[in-house]
Amino acid sequence: MTRPSVAVAGAGIAGLAAALALSRAGHPVTLVERRTGFSEVGAGLQLSPNASRILVDLGLGSALARRVGEPRRVVVRDMARGRTLAEMPLGEAMRTRFGAPYWVIHRADLQTILLDAVRARPDVRLVVGRTVEDVEETHGGVALSLARENGTRETLRADLALGADGVWSKLRRAVEGPTGAVPPRYQGYVAWRATVPRDAAPEALAGDETGLWLGRRAHVVHYPVAAGALVNVVCVVQRAEPVDGWATPGEASALRAALPATAAPLAALIDAATGWLLRSLHDRPAGRMARGRVALLGDAAHPVLPFLAQGAALAIEDAACLARGLSAAEVAGAADGGRPADPIAAALAGFAAARAPRARRVQDAARANGRIYHAGGPIALGRDLVLRRMGAAGMAERYAWLYGWRDG
Ligand SMILES: Cc1cc2nc3c(=O)[nH]c(=O)nc-3n(C[C@H](O)[C@H](O)[C@H](O)COP(=O)(O)OP(=O)(O)OC[C@H]3O[C@@H](n4cnc5c(N)ncnc54)[C@H](O)[C@@H]3O)c2cc1C
C-alpha cells in the first residue's frame, strides 16, 4: 500500500521531527531547507516530558541519553537578593509523575541527532539551499515553488505539504488566507543567550540544576548543556524597540546595564559568559492550522514566547500528532484513489482541530508567565508569597496539563 507523499518546508526541529515521524509511518518525505548548513543559534533547550516521551518513541532515546542532562530540580530565586523562592523537583520526580524525563540539551545536539536519524531513512529526501516560495493545491495533490539563491526555480509535487518554516512562515498564507500575511508582533522582550564553560561558572550555579531568577522587567534561566560541559544562560529583558537581526552580538556590560540589581552569583555567571547573542521575541496567536492538503506546524503555526520552554516541545507534539492522523487506515488508501471525499484533507483538518486549542493554551500560559516573571512592586510580593506557599508538589501539579500530554 502506498502512503501519501509529503513535502515539508523547513528543517528546523518541527520539520525534522515531522519528517522522521512520517517516514517511520511509511510516508515518502521530501524535506526542503533554505539554508545549506545546519548551524544552530542559541545554545540550550529544555525538553519537558511531553516532548521527551515522543523523541524516545521515535527511537532517539539512546542517542539523546548520551547528550542530554537531567537536572535534579528547578530553583526559583529573586534576582536582586538571591533568596530562594521555590524549588520544583525534576529528575526522578518527573519520570515518576509523567512517565518521561525532563531533559536539557544543546540545540546543536538535538538537531544533529534528528538530522542523523532523518538522513538514515532512505525514504526521506533532504533538499537544501532551496526556499519554498509558495504552495498551491493541484488536482489530487500540491505543488510547491522552490527558489535557489541564484534565482533558478523548480516545482516540487507531493500528495500534501507541511509548512514547518518557522515564525516568518511563507506557507502560512496558503493556510490562513490574507491574515496569514500579517507578520508576528514584537512582544517587547529581547532574549540574550550565551554559554559559560562549566568550570568558569560560579560554583553555586554550576550544579546539576536549572536556575530561574525573577526580577523587575527581566528574568534569567540557566542549566547545564553539552553533557555538562557548558552552562546555558538566557536572560530576557524588556525593551521598547526590537533589536535588528536574529543573532545580534551583545556585550555582558550592556546586558548588566539592562538588568535590574543582580545578586552576586548571577552577576558572576553573566560576566563569565562570552559571545552573547540577542534576539527579539515575536508572537502571534495560533490561527488556522490546515486548509485542504496543506498544514502548518511548529513556530509557523504557533510561535510561543519562551517563558514556558515549550516552542520546540509543541513542534514535536505536532509532528507526532500529524504522523498518527495521516497513518489512520482511511488515509492509507487515499493515494490509491480508493476512498471517498479527500481523506488526506480530512486528516489534516483533524490534526488542526486537535492541535490549535492546545497551542493557544500554551501560548496564553507562556504570555501569562512573562507577566508574572517580570512583575515588580506588590504584584511581585504576592507572586513570591504564592510561590513559597505552593511547595514543590504544587508547582509540579500546576503543569500537569502540560507535561502529562499524550497524543490521541
Ligand atoms: C530564547 C529562547 C529559548 C527557547 N527555549 C526553549 C526551550 O527551552 N524549550 C522549547 O521547547 N522551546 C524553546 N524555545 C522555542 C524553540 O526554539 C522554537 O519554538 C523552535 O525552535 C521552533 O522550531 P521550528 O522548526 O518550528 O522553527 P525554526 O527553528 O524557525 O525552523 C524553521 C526552519 O525552516 C527554514 N525555513 C524558513 N523559511 C523557509 C522556506 N520558505 N523554505 C525552506 N526553508 C525555510 C529555516 O531555515 C529553519 O531551518 C525557545 C525560543 C527562544 C527564542
The ligand as a Tripos MOL2 file, in Angstrom:
@<TRIPOS>MOLECULE
LIG
   53    58     1     0     0
SMALL
NO_CHARGES

@<TRIPOS>ATOM
      1 C1         15.3560   32.3120   23.8880 C.3       1 LIG1
      2 C2         14.5670   31.1050   23.5010 C.ar      1 LIG1
      3 C3         14.5630   29.9870   24.3070 C.ar      1 LIG1
      4 C4         13.7840   28.8750   23.9780 C.ar      1 LIG1
      5 N1         13.8060   27.7890   24.7990 N.ar      1 LIG1
      6 C5         13.0200   26.7280   24.5100 C.ar      1 LIG1
      7 C6         13.0290   25.5750   25.3660 C.ar      1 LIG1
      8 O1         13.7500   25.5360   26.3580 O.2       1 LIG1
      9 N2         12.2150   24.5350   25.0430 N.ar      1 LIG1
     10 C7         11.3930   24.5590   23.9450 C.ar      1 LIG1
     11 O2         10.6590   23.5880   23.7120 O.2       1 LIG1
     12 N3         11.3950   25.6400   23.1040 N.ar      1 LIG1
     13 C8         12.1870   26.7040   23.3570 C.ar      1 LIG1
     14 N4         12.2100   27.7710   22.5010 N.ar      1 LIG1
     15 C9         11.3760   27.7490   21.2900 C.3       1 LIG1
     16 C10        12.0250   26.9390   20.1670 C.3       1 LIG1
     17 O3         13.3420   27.3640   19.9430 O.3       1 LIG1
     18 C11        11.2210   27.1110   18.8850 C.3       1 LIG1
     19 O4          9.8450   27.0120   19.1510 O.3       1 LIG1
     20 C12        11.5800   26.0150   17.8760 C.3       1 LIG1
     21 O5         12.9590   26.0610   17.5950 O.3       1 LIG1
     22 C13        10.7550   26.2010   16.6040 C.3       1 LIG1
     23 O6         11.1490   25.2370   15.6720 O.3       1 LIG1
     24 P1         10.5680   25.2780   14.1750 P.3       1 LIG1
     25 O7         11.2000   24.1380   13.4850 O.co2     1 LIG1
     26 O8          9.1020   25.4020   14.2250 O.co2     1 LIG1
     27 O9         11.0850   26.6580   13.5810 O.3       1 LIG1
     28 P2         12.5630   27.1210   13.2270 P.3       1 LIG1
     29 O10        13.5370   26.6560   14.2450 O.co2     1 LIG1
     30 O11        12.4900   28.5760   12.9570 O.co2     1 LIG1
     31 O12        12.8990   26.3340   11.8780 O.3       1 LIG1
     32 C14        12.3870   26.7400   10.6390 C.3       1 LIG1
     33 C15        13.2990   26.1690    9.5700 C.3       1 LIG1
     34 O13        12.7190   26.4460    8.3050 O.3       1 LIG1
     35 C16        13.6980   27.0190    7.4410 C.3       1 LIG1
     36 N5         12.9300   27.8740    6.5290 N.ar      1 LIG1
     37 C17        12.3230   29.0480    6.8250 C.ar      1 LIG1
     38 N6         11.6420   29.5060    5.7690 N.ar      1 LIG1
     39 C18        11.8050   28.5880    4.7730 C.ar      1 LIG1
     40 C19        11.3170   28.4800    3.4570 C.ar      1 LIG1
     41 N7         10.4990   29.4220    2.9360 N.pl3     1 LIG1
     42 N8         11.6950   27.4120    2.7110 N.ar      1 LIG1
     43 C20        12.5130   26.4420    3.2290 C.ar      1 LIG1
     44 N9         13.0020   26.5000    4.4890 N.ar      1 LIG1
     45 C21        12.6370   27.5480    5.2650 C.ar      1 LIG1
     46 C22        14.6250   27.7710    8.3720 C.3       1 LIG1
     47 O14        15.8950   27.9880    7.7850 O.3       1 LIG1
     48 C23        14.6740   26.8150    9.5700 C.3       1 LIG1
     49 O15        15.6510   25.8100    9.3890 O.3       1 LIG1
     50 C24        12.9910   28.8950   22.8070 C.ar      1 LIG1
     51 C25        13.0000   30.0110   21.9720 C.ar      1 LIG1
     52 C26        13.7860   31.1050   22.3020 C.ar      1 LIG1
     53 C27        13.7900   32.2960   21.3940 C.3       1 LIG1
@<TRIPOS>BOND
     1     1     2 1
     2     2     3 ar
     3     2    52 ar
     4     3     4 ar
     5     4     5 ar
     6     4    50 ar
     7     5     6 ar
     8     6     7 ar
     9     6    13 1
    10     7     8 2
    11     7     9 ar
    12     9    10 ar
    13    10    11 2
    14    10    12 ar
    15    12    13 ar
    16    13    14 ar
    17    14    15 1
    18    14    50 ar
    19    15    16 1
    20    16    17 1
    21    16    18 1
    22    18    19 1
    23    18    20 1
    24    20    21 1
    25    20    22 1
    26    22    23 1
    27    23    24 1
    28    24    25 2
    29    24    26 1
    30    24    27 1
    31    27    28 1
    32    28    29 2
    33    28    30 1
    34    28    31 1
    35    31    32 1
    36    32    33 1
    37    33    34 1
    38    33    48 1
    39    34    35 1
    40    35    36 1
    41    35    46 1
    42    36    37 ar
    43    36    45 ar
    44    37    38 ar
    45    38    39 ar
    46    39    40 ar
    47    39    45 ar
    48    40    41 1
    49    40    42 ar
    50    42    43 ar
    51    43    44 ar
    52    44    45 ar
    53    46    47 1
    54    46    48 1
    55    48    49 1
    56    50    51 ar
    57    51    52 ar
    58    52    53 1
@<TRIPOS>SUBSTRUCTURE
     1 LIG1         1 GROUP 0 **** ****
